[in-house]
Amino acid sequence: MPVSSKHFINDPTQLVSFALKSVKYANPSTSIDEPNKIVYRKDASPDNVALVSGGGAGHEPSFAGFVGDGILRAAVSGTIFASPSVKQIYNCISQRVGENSGVLLIVMNYTGDVLHFGLATEKARAQGLDIEMVVVGEDVGVGREKSGKVGRRGMAGTVFVHKICGALAATGASLKECAGIARLVSKNLVTLGSSLSHVHIPGTAEMDECVELDEDELELGMGIHNERGCRRMKIPKIDCLVSTMLKQLLAGDDKDRAYLGPVTMGQEFVLMVNNLGGVSPLELGGVTAHVVESLEEEYQIKPKRVYSGTYMTSLNGHGFSITLLRLADTGLGCGKDMLSLLDAAHETLGWSSCVCSSTWSRPPSAPAPLIECDPTPTSSLRMDIPVFITTLKNGLKKIIEAEPELTRFDCLVGDGDCGTGLKRGAEAVIGFMKAGAVTEDPVSTVSRIAGVVEESMDGTSGALTSIYLNALVQALRNGSEATKVTGVDASVWAKAGMAALSDLGRYTPAQPGDRTMMDALYPFLAEFEKTGDVVRAAKEARAGADKTKGMKPKLGRTVYIEQVGDIPDPGAVGIAVLVEGLAGI
């Protein structure tokens, strides 16, 4: 699956420099040493331990986004996916962290980071600085046998170490205590990532085809530096993928990867679902819900905290990682347990969670049931049920068949949801009819269909259709009361249809010629009322839809597009397709 090589900033050096500067603009408590690529706090207590972390750029908001009161004192950045130099790190810990009661370096387990931070640590110790270094590695993508002496890679779980130790340091804890808690948290962390693609680094050549994933593949065990995972697999359904990942994270029978040992009753966990950079918040939310529910169903684990968002990325990686932190006793007393430290106040850009402890501690409550307070209207009108069902079903089936074409049109000139929205509505109404819910009373039936459409269709087309159907209900009832007619024929539907169109005008200014669904709906209803011939009316609707090709739009999202070419309005085509089905042509 080829990845995009298009970027707004293609110079990687300039990109990193400006990204680091953005932190000081968004968080005025921070400053930047541009030559050394160090983001640091301007003012910090000399009585507290100074937490320092860092690594290659491309993992934002890590690490610079976690600089601020309550988490990191400073962060050092390398170039994209490359460790900062020893000189940068040494300049940071010797000159940019201010007075302190010791320096704790939190380093992710990658060879370059460990060597460079380690050498800087030894240089600082040689100068008499009180300093400790903790290496975090919690990836389960690679087992013990393969990782060997190198150990596990550092992943998004490192952010938990930052947050917990940063909050502890803010209480005035000693360097020994902070380093001890950092190691305790690391020991109880597991993370696994998966991605649909590898990423393209700005300013580099196109990726080799052998690295790219096929359209139907994903990489399980994806690292944060574009590394290959533990295996490639066909993209499964999300519940199967989540189940596979949780098994690798928690299964105690896999001796090569059972880093936490068997999961037993009473163990408590914190969950992080981390965006690798290219997953929409909508999709990440869906993934998070699956993870939370699978944890409870498969492992009887209800996370004490759930963090879902962007914490440690791989540029714009189209993937996510799951991190589980097993809560362990810190031995430091009240207010210094892992949960309290996670909940502690901070002033940083990267740690987005702001739900307070008291909210988490509230017992869950079921929502109160909704009370049905909208009775279905009725009338004295009577219609032929089989004819109604057959006619309407023919039109709805045409809509379903036309979905790919309508979606393609809307992707070219709109937001891409017209075809799928109409299809959802059509399928829902067919389901309503199959359930035997159609009655002889057209007012009652159309009213209930309006409710089905309202629940199943979203977007502009859903709103307009629901309004029109409700107006049609009112028009049918008013017409029957005025004329005392009880039988429903074409003339009754036609008159009610035009009256409903007039009511629809209260909510939309659309008229024929504006390039909307009205270009097909109005000529259909006008011809149907005039002649009672549904076939002729359907042909007028198709002609109206065809006229929208090249028509300058006056309403809707299409007005923002300079050229629509010969693409017709999707809503108008949808109306034409529906009424052609009703007419049997």
C-alpha positions as CSV (number, residue, x, y, z in Angstrom):
1,M,0.0,0.0,0.0
2,P,2.0,3.0,-1.2
3,V,2.3,5.9,1.3
4,S,2.1,9.6,0.4
5,S,5.4,11.4,-0.2
6,K,3.6,14.8,-0.2
7,H,4.4,17.1,2.6
8,F,3.9,20.8,3.4
9,I,7.5,21.1,4.5
10,N,10.0,19.0,2.6
11,D,13.2,20.2,4.2
12,P,13.6,17.9,7.2
13,T,16.1,20.2,9.0
14,Q,13.7,23.2,8.7
15,L,10.8,21.0,9.7
16,V,12.3,19.9,13.0
17,S,13.5,23.4,13.8
18,F,10.1,25.0,13.3
19,A,8.2,22.2,15.1
20,L,10.3,22.7,18.2
21,K,9.7,26.4,18.1
22,S,6.0,25.8,18.0
23,V,6.2,24.4,21.6
24,K,7.4,27.7,23.0
25,Y,4.6,29.6,21.1
26,A,1.9,27.3,22.5
27,N,3.4,26.9,26.0
28,P,4.9,30.2,27.3
29,S,6.5,28.4,30.3
30,T,9.0,26.8,27.9
31,S,11.9,28.1,25.9
32,I,14.2,26.7,23.2
33,D,17.9,26.3,22.6
34,E,17.7,26.2,18.8
35,P,21.3,25.2,17.9
36,N,21.1,22.2,20.3
37,K,17.4,21.5,19.7
38,I,16.5,21.6,23.4
39,V,13.1,22.6,24.7
40,Y,13.2,23.4,28.4
41,R,11.3,25.0,31.2
42,K,12.1,28.6,32.0
43,D,11.5,28.4,35.7
44,A,11.6,25.2,37.9
45,S,12.1,24.5,41.5
46,P,15.7,24.0,42.5
47,D,14.5,21.5,45.2
48,N,13.1,19.1,42.6
49,V,14.6,16.4,40.5
50,A,14.9,17.5,36.8
51,L,13.5,14.9,34.4
52,V,15.1,14.9,30.9
53,S,14.1,12.8,28.0
54,G,14.5,12.9,24.2
55,G,15.3,11.0,21.0
56,G,14.7,11.4,17.3
57,A,12.2,13.8,15.9
58,G,9.1,12.4,14.3
59,H,7.4,11.1,17.5
60,E,5.6,14.3,18.4
61,P,4.2,15.3,20.8
62,S,7.0,13.2,22.4
63,F,9.3,14.4,23.6
64,A,9.1,18.2,23.5
65,G,5.4,18.3,24.0
66,F,5.8,16.8,27.5
67,V,8.1,19.6,28.7
68,G,6.3,21.7,31.4
69,D,5.3,21.8,35.0
70,G,4.5,18.3,36.3
71,I,6.3,16.2,33.6
72,L,9.7,16.9,31.9
73,R,12.1,19.7,32.8
74,A,13.7,19.4,29.3
75,A,13.7,17.4,26.1
76,V,16.5,17.0,23.5
77,S,15.6,16.3,19.9
78,G,17.7,14.6,17.1
79,T,16.8,14.7,13.5
80,I,13.9,12.6,12.2
81,F,14.2,9.1,13.7
82,A,17.9,9.8,14.8
83,S,19.3,10.1,18.3
84,P,20.5,13.6,19.4
85,S,24.3,13.8,19.8
86,V,26.2,13.5,23.1
87,K,27.0,17.2,22.9
88,Q,23.4,18.2,22.7
89,I,22.4,15.9,25.6
90,Y,25.3,17.1,27.8
91,N,24.6,20.8,27.1
92,C,21.0,20.1,28.2
93,I,21.7,18.4,31.5
94,S,24.6,20.7,32.4
95,Q,23.2,24.1,31.3
96,R,19.5,24.0,30.4
97,V,17.7,22.3,33.3
98,G,18.5,24.9,35.9
99,E,19.2,24.2,39.6
100,N,17.9,20.9,40.8
101,S,18.2,18.1,43.3
102,G,19.4,15.6,40.7
103,V,18.8,14.8,37.0
104,L,16.9,11.7,35.8
105,L,17.3,10.8,32.2
106,I,14.5,8.6,30.8
107,V,15.7,7.0,27.6
108,M,13.9,4.7,25.2
109,N,15.7,1.4,24.4
110,Y,17.2,2.1,21.0
111,T,21.0,1.6,20.5
112,G,21.8,5.2,19.4
113,D,19.7,6.8,22.2
114,V,21.2,4.5,24.9
115,L,24.8,5.1,23.8
116,H,24.5,8.8,23.4
117,F,22.5,9.5,26.6
118,G,24.8,7.0,28.4
119,L,28.0,8.8,27.4
120,A,26.5,12.2,28.3
121,T,25.5,10.7,31.7
122,E,29.1,9.6,32.3
123,K,30.5,13.0,31.3
124,A,28.1,14.7,33.7
125,R,29.0,12.3,36.5
126,A,32.7,13.1,35.9
127,Q,31.8,16.7,36.4
128,G,30.2,15.9,39.7
129,L,26.5,16.1,38.7
130,D,24.1,13.8,40.5
131,I,22.5,11.9,37.6
132,E,20.7,8.7,36.9
133,M,19.6,7.1,33.6
134,V,16.6,4.7,33.2
135,V,16.1,2.8,29.9
136,V,12.5,2.0,29.0
137,G,11.7,-1.0,26.7
138,E,8.2,-2.4,26.8
139,D,7.5,-3.6,23.2
140,V,6.2,-7.2,22.9
141,G,6.4,-7.2,19.1
142,V,9.7,-9.0,19.5
143,G,10.2,-11.8,22.0
144,R,13.0,-12.5,24.4
145,E,14.8,-15.0,22.1
146,K,15.0,-12.7,19.1
147,S,15.7,-9.5,21.0
148,G,18.5,-11.2,22.9
149,K,20.9,-8.8,24.6
150,V,19.4,-5.7,22.9
151,G,16.1,-6.1,24.8
152,R,12.7,-4.7,24.1
153,R,12.2,-1.5,22.1
154,G,10.9,1.6,23.7
155,M,7.3,2.5,22.6
156,A,4.4,4.7,23.7
157,G,4.4,3.3,27.2
158,T,7.4,5.5,27.9
159,V,5.0,8.4,28.2
160,F,3.6,6.7,31.4
161,V,7.1,6.8,32.8
162,H,7.4,10.5,32.0
163,K,4.0,11.3,33.6
164,I,4.3,9.3,36.7
165,C,7.9,10.3,37.4
166,G,7.3,13.9,36.5
167,A,4.4,14.1,39.0
168,L,6.5,12.4,41.7
169,A,9.5,14.8,41.1
170,A,7.0,17.7,41.6
171,T,6.3,16.5,45.1
172,G,10.0,16.9,46.1
173,A,10.9,13.2,45.9
174,S,14.6,12.2,45.8
175,L,16.5,11.2,42.7
176,K,16.7,7.7,44.1
177,E,12.9,7.5,44.5
178,C,12.2,8.9,41.1
179,A,14.6,6.5,39.4
180,G,13.2,3.6,41.4
181,I,9.6,4.4,40.3
182,A,10.8,4.8,36.7
183,R,12.1,1.3,36.8
184,L,9.0,0.0,38.5
185,V,6.7,1.5,35.9
186,S,8.9,0.1,33.1
187,K,8.8,-3.3,34.5
188,N,5.0,-3.4,34.5
189,L,4.6,-2.0,30.9
190,V,3.7,-3.8,27.7
191,T,3.0,-2.2,24.3
192,L,2.2,-3.6,20.8
193,G,1.7,-1.6,17.6
194,S,0.1,-2.3,14.3
195,S,0.0,-0.3,11.1
196,L,-1.5,-0.3,7.6
197,S,1.6,1.3,6.1
198,H,5.1,2.5,6.5
199,V,5.7,6.2,6.5
200,H,7.7,8.5,4.1
201,I,10.3,10.8,5.7
202,P,10.2,14.3,4.4
203,G,13.2,15.1,2.1
204,T,13.9,11.4,1.3
205,A,13.6,9.3,-1.8
206,E,10.5,7.2,-2.4
207,M,10.3,4.0,-0.4
208,D,11.4,0.7,-1.8
209,E,8.5,-1.3,-3.1
210,C,9.5,-4.3,-1.0
211,V,9.0,-2.2,2.2
212,E,5.5,-1.2,1.2
213,L,2.5,-3.2,2.4
214,D,-0.1,-4.6,0.0
215,E,-3.5,-3.0,0.0
216,D,-4.9,-5.9,2.1
217,E,-2.0,-6.2,4.5
218,L,-1.0,-4.7,7.9
219,E,2.2,-4.9,9.9
220,L,1.8,-6.4,13.4
221,G,4.4,-5.3,15.9
222,M,5.2,-2.1,14.1
223,G,7.9,0.0,15.8
224,I,8.0,3.8,16.0
225,H,10.9,4.2,13.6
226,N,9.3,2.7,10.5
227,E,10.8,-0.7,11.5
228,R,9.3,-4.0,10.3
229,G,7.0,-5.7,12.8
230,C,7.0,-9.3,13.9
231,R,4.8,-10.4,11.0
232,R,2.6,-9.2,8.2
233,M,-1.0,-10.4,8.0
234,K,-4.2,-9.9,6.0
235,I,-6.2,-7.1,7.5
236,P,-8.7,-8.7,9.8
237,K,-11.9,-7.2,11.3
238,I,-11.1,-4.9,14.1
239,D,-12.4,-7.2,16.8
240,C,-10.1,-10.0,15.6
241,L,-7.1,-7.6,15.3
242,V,-7.6,-6.3,18.9
243,S,-8.0,-9.8,20.2
244,T,-4.8,-10.9,18.5
245,M,-2.9,-7.9,19.9
246,L,-4.3,-8.4,23.5
247,K,-3.3,-12.1,23.4
248,Q,0.3,-11.1,22.5
249,L,0.2,-8.5,25.3
250,L,-1.3,-10.6,28.1
251,A,-1.2,-14.3,27.3
252,G,0.8,-15.9,30.1
253,D,1.4,-19.1,28.1
254,D,3.7,-17.5,25.6
255,K,7.0,-17.8,27.5
256,D,8.8,-15.8,24.9
257,R,6.6,-12.7,25.3
258,A,4.8,-13.1,28.7
259,Y,6.6,-10.1,30.1
260,L,4.0,-9.5,32.8
261,G,3.5,-13.2,33.6
262,P,0.0,-14.7,34.0
263,V,-2.8,-12.2,34.4
264,T,-4.5,-13.0,37.7
265,M,-7.7,-11.8,39.4
266,G,-7.2,-8.6,41.3
267,Q,-4.5,-7.1,39.1
268,E,-5.4,-3.6,38.0
269,F,-4.3,-2.0,34.7
270,V,-4.2,1.4,33.0
271,L,-4.8,1.5,29.2
272,M,-3.4,3.7,26.5
273,V,-4.5,3.5,22.9
274,N,-2.0,5.6,21.0
275,N,-2.3,7.1,17.5
276,L,0.8,6.5,15.5
277,G,0.0,9.8,13.7
278,G,-2.3,9.1,10.7
279,V,-5.5,7.6,12.2
280,S,-8.5,9.9,12.5
281,P,-9.9,10.6,15.9
282,L,-13.1,9.0,14.8
283,E,-11.4,5.7,13.9
284,L,-9.1,5.8,17.0
285,G,-12.2,6.2,19.1
286,G,-13.7,3.1,17.4
287,V,-10.5,1.1,18.1
288,T,-10.4,2.3,21.7
289,A,-14.0,1.1,22.4
290,H,-13.1,-2.4,20.9
291,V,-10.0,-2.6,23.1
292,V,-11.9,-1.7,26.3
293,E,-14.7,-4.1,25.6
294,S,-12.4,-6.9,24.6
295,L,-10.3,-6.5,27.7
296,E,-13.4,-7.0,29.9
297,E,-14.9,-9.8,27.8
298,E,-11.7,-11.8,27.3
299,Y,-9.6,-11.0,30.4
300,Q,-12.1,-9.6,32.9
301,I,-10.0,-6.4,33.0
302,K,-11.7,-3.0,33.5
303,P,-9.0,-0.4,33.1
304,K,-8.7,2.1,36.0
305,R,-7.9,4.8,33.4
306,V,-8.3,4.9,29.7
307,Y,-6.1,7.2,27.6
308,S,-6.9,7.5,23.9
309,G,-5.1,10.0,21.7
310,T,-1.8,11.0,20.1
311,Y,1.1,10.6,22.5
312,M,4.0,9.0,20.6
313,T,3.8,9.0,16.8
314,S,5.7,7.6,13.9
315,L,5.3,10.8,11.7
316,N,1.9,10.2,10.0
317,G,1.9,6.4,10.5
318,H,-1.4,4.9,9.7
319,G,-1.6,2.7,12.8
320,F,-2.0,2.5,16.5
321,S,-0.5,0.9,19.6
322,I,-2.0,-0.6,22.7
323,T,-0.2,-0.1,26.0
324,L,-1.1,-1.7,29.3
325,L,0.4,-0.6,32.6
326,R,-0.1,-3.0,35.5
327,L,-0.5,-0.9,38.6
328,A,2.0,-1.8,41.3
329,D,2.6,-0.5,44.8
330,T,5.1,2.4,44.8
331,G,5.7,2.0,48.5
332,L,5.7,5.8,48.8
333,G,2.4,6.3,50.7
334,C,-0.8,8.1,50.1
335,G,-1.0,10.4,47.1
336,K,2.1,8.9,45.5
337,D,0.5,5.8,44.1
338,M,0.6,5.3,40.3
339,L,-3.0,6.4,39.7
340,S,-2.6,9.6,41.8
341,L,0.6,10.5,40.0
342,L,-1.1,9.9,36.6
343,D,-4.0,12.2,37.7
344,A,-1.7,14.9,39.1
345,A,-1.9,18.4,37.6
346,H,0.5,19.4,34.8
347,E,1.1,22.2,32.4
348,T,2.2,20.5,29.1
349,L,0.9,20.2,25.6
350,G,1.3,16.5,25.0
351,W,-0.5,14.9,28.0
352,S,-4.1,15.7,27.0
353,S,-6.1,13.9,29.6
354,C,-7.9,16.2,32.0
355,V,-10.4,13.9,33.7
356,C,-10.0,14.3,37.4
357,S,-9.7,11.5,39.9
358,S,-13.1,12.1,41.5
359,T,-14.8,11.6,38.1
360,W,-13.0,8.3,37.5
361,S,-14.1,7.1,41.0
362,R,-17.8,7.6,40.4
363,P,-19.7,4.4,39.9
364,P,-21.1,3.9,36.4
365,S,-24.8,4.5,36.0
366,A,-27.2,3.3,33.2
367,P,-28.9,6.0,31.2
368,A,-32.5,6.6,32.0
369,P,-34.8,5.1,29.3
370,L,-36.3,7.4,26.8
371,I,-40.1,7.9,27.0
372,E,-42.0,7.7,23.8
373,C,-43.9,10.9,23.6
374,D,-44.5,11.3,19.8
375,P,-47.6,9.4,18.9
376,T,-48.0,8.3,15.3
377,P,-50.7,10.4,13.5
378,T,-53.6,8.7,11.7
379,S,-56.2,9.5,9.1
380,S,-59.3,8.1,7.4
381,L,-57.3,7.6,4.2
382,R,-56.8,4.0,2.9
383,M,-54.3,2.6,0.4
384,D,-53.5,-0.7,-1.3
385,I,-50.7,-2.1,0.8
386,P,-49.2,-4.6,-1.8
387,V,-49.1,-1.9,-4.4
388,F,-47.5,0.6,-2.0
389,I,-44.9,-1.9,-0.9
390,T,-44.0,-3.1,-4.5
391,T,-43.8,0.4,-5.9
392,L,-41.7,1.8,-3.1
393,K,-39.4,-1.2,-2.9
394,N,-38.6,-0.9,-6.6
395,G,-37.5,2.7,-6.1
396,L,-35.4,1.9,-3.1
397,K,-33.7,-1.1,-4.7
398,K,-32.7,1.3,-7.6
399,I,-31.1,3.6,-5.0
400,I,-29.1,0.8,-3.4
401,E,-27.9,-0.4,-6.8
402,A,-26.8,3.2,-7.7
403,E,-24.8,3.8,-4.5
404,P,-21.3,3.4,-6.1
405,E,-22.1,5.9,-8.9
406,L,-23.7,8.4,-6.4
407,T,-20.7,8.0,-4.1
408,R,-18.3,8.6,-6.9
409,F,-20.1,11.7,-8.0
410,D,-20.2,13.1,-4.4
411,C,-16.5,12.3,-3.9
412,L,-15.7,14.5,-6.9
413,V,-18.0,17.4,-6.1
414,G,-19.0,17.1,-2.4
415,D,-18.0,15.2,0.8
416,G,-18.6,11.7,-0.4
417,D,-21.5,10.7,1.8
418,C,-24.6,11.1,-0.5
419,G,-24.6,7.6,-2.0
420,T,-24.0,5.8,1.3
421,G,-26.5,7.9,3.1
422,L,-29.2,7.2,0.6
423,K,-28.3,3.5,0.6
424,R,-28.6,3.4,4.4
425,G,-32.0,5.0,4.3
426,A,-33.2,2.8,1.5
427,E,-32.1,-0.4,3.3
428,A,-33.7,0.8,6.5
429,V,-37.1,1.5,4.9
430,I,-37.0,-1.9,3.1
431,G,-36.4,-3.5,6.5
432,F,-39.4,-1.6,7.9
433,M,-41.6,-3.0,5.1
434,K,-40.3,-6.5,5.5
435,A,-41.2,-6.3,9.2
436,G,-44.8,-6.0,8.2
437,A,-45.1,-2.4,9.6
438,V,-47.0,-0.9,6.6
439,T,-50.7,-0.2,7.3
440,E,-53.6,0.8,5.1
441,D,-53.3,4.3,6.5
442,P,-50.7,6.2,4.4
443,V,-50.5,9.0,7.0
444,S,-49.5,6.5,9.7
445,T,-47.2,4.6,7.4
446,V,-45.3,7.6,5.9
447,S,-45.0,9.1,9.4
448,R,-43.2,5.9,10.6
449,I,-41.1,5.8,7.5
450,A,-40.0,9.4,8.2
451,G,-38.9,8.2,11.6
452,V,-36.9,5.4,10.1
453,V,-35.2,7.8,7.7
454,E,-34.4,10.2,10.5
455,E,-32.6,7.5,12.4
456,S,-30.8,5.9,9.5
457,M,-29.8,8.8,7.2
458,D,-27.5,11.6,8.3
459,G,-26.1,14.6,6.4
460,T,-28.0,17.1,4.3
461,S,-29.9,14.5,2.3
462,G,-31.1,12.8,5.4
463,A,-32.4,16.0,6.9
464,L,-34.1,17.2,3.8
465,T,-35.7,13.8,3.2
466,S,-37.0,13.6,6.8
467,I,-38.4,17.1,6.6
468,Y,-40.1,16.4,3.3
469,L,-41.7,13.1,4.5
470,N,-43.0,14.8,7.7
471,A,-44.5,17.6,5.5
472,L,-46.0,14.9,3.2
473,V,-47.7,13.4,6.3
474,Q,-49.3,16.8,7.1
475,A,-50.3,17.4,3.5
476,L,-52.0,14.0,3.2
477,R,-53.9,14.5,6.4
478,N,-55.0,18.1,5.5
479,G,-56.1,17.0,2.1
480,S,-58.2,14.1,3.4
481,E,-59.9,16.4,6.0
482,A,-60.6,19.0,3.4
483,T,-62.0,16.7,0.7
484,K,-63.4,13.9,2.8
485,V,-61.6,11.5,0.3
486,T,-60.7,8.1,1.7
487,G,-59.2,6.3,-1.3
488,V,-55.6,7.1,-2.2
489,D,-54.8,7.4,-5.9
490,A,-52.1,9.1,-8.0
491,S,-53.9,12.5,-7.7
492,V,-53.9,12.4,-3.9
493,W,-50.2,11.6,-3.8
494,A,-49.4,14.2,-6.4
495,K,-51.3,17.1,-4.6
496,A,-49.8,16.1,-1.3
497,G,-46.3,15.9,-2.8
498,M,-46.5,19.4,-4.2
499,A,-47.8,20.8,-0.9
500,A,-45.0,19.1,1.0
501,L,-42.5,20.6,-1.4
502,S,-43.9,24.0,-0.5
503,D,-43.4,23.3,3.2
504,L,-39.8,22.1,2.5
505,G,-39.1,25.6,1.1
506,R,-39.3,27.0,4.7
507,Y,-36.1,25.2,5.5
508,T,-34.1,25.4,2.3
509,P,-33.9,28.2,-0.3
510,A,-33.1,25.7,-3.0
511,Q,-34.8,26.1,-6.3
512,P,-34.4,24.5,-9.7
513,G,-31.3,25.9,-11.3
514,D,-29.3,25.9,-8.0
515,R,-27.7,22.5,-8.7
516,T,-29.4,20.5,-5.9
517,M,-31.8,17.6,-5.5
518,M,-34.5,20.2,-6.3
519,D,-33.5,20.2,-10.0
520,A,-35.0,16.7,-10.2
521,L,-37.6,16.7,-7.4
522,Y,-39.5,19.8,-8.6
523,P,-40.0,18.8,-12.2
524,F,-41.0,15.3,-11.1
525,L,-43.7,16.6,-8.8
526,A,-44.9,19.3,-11.2
527,E,-45.4,16.8,-14.0
528,F,-46.9,14.2,-11.7
529,E,-49.5,16.7,-10.4
530,K,-50.2,18.0,-13.9
531,T,-50.7,14.7,-15.7
532,G,-50.8,12.0,-13.1
533,D,-48.4,10.0,-15.3
534,V,-45.5,8.8,-13.1
535,V,-43.5,7.6,-16.1
536,R,-43.5,11.0,-17.7
537,A,-42.8,12.6,-14.4
538,A,-39.8,10.3,-13.8
539,K,-38.4,11.3,-17.3
540,E,-38.7,14.9,-16.3
541,A,-36.7,14.2,-13.1
542,R,-33.9,12.5,-15.1
543,A,-33.8,15.4,-17.5
544,G,-33.6,17.8,-14.6
545,A,-30.7,15.8,-13.1
546,D,-28.9,15.8,-16.4
547,K,-29.1,19.6,-16.6
548,T,-27.0,19.9,-13.5
549,K,-23.9,18.8,-15.4
550,G,-21.7,21.8,-15.7
551,M,-24.3,23.9,-13.8
552,K,-22.8,26.5,-11.5
553,P,-23.7,25.5,-7.9
554,K,-25.5,28.1,-5.7
555,L,-26.0,25.9,-2.6
556,G,-24.2,23.1,-0.8
557,R,-20.5,22.3,-0.4
558,T,-20.1,22.2,-4.2
559,V,-20.1,26.1,-4.2
560,Y,-16.5,25.9,-2.9
561,I,-15.3,23.9,-6.0
562,E,-14.3,26.0,-9.0
563,Q,-14.9,23.5,-11.7
564,V,-17.5,20.7,-11.5
565,G,-17.1,19.6,-15.1
566,D,-19.7,17.2,-16.4
567,I,-20.4,15.7,-13.0
568,P,-24.1,15.9,-12.2
569,D,-25.4,16.8,-8.8
570,P,-25.5,13.6,-6.8
571,G,-28.7,14.5,-4.9
572,A,-30.5,15.2,-8.1
573,V,-29.4,11.9,-9.6
574,G,-30.5,10.1,-6.5
575,I,-34.0,11.6,-6.9
576,A,-34.1,10.6,-10.6
577,V,-33.0,7.0,-9.8
578,L,-35.6,6.7,-7.0
579,V,-38.6,7.9,-9.1
580,E,-37.5,5.8,-12.1
581,G,-37.7,2.9,-9.8
582,L,-41.1,4.0,-8.6
583,A,-42.2,4.3,-12.3
584,G,-40.7,0.9,-13.2
585,I,-38.4,2.3,-15.9
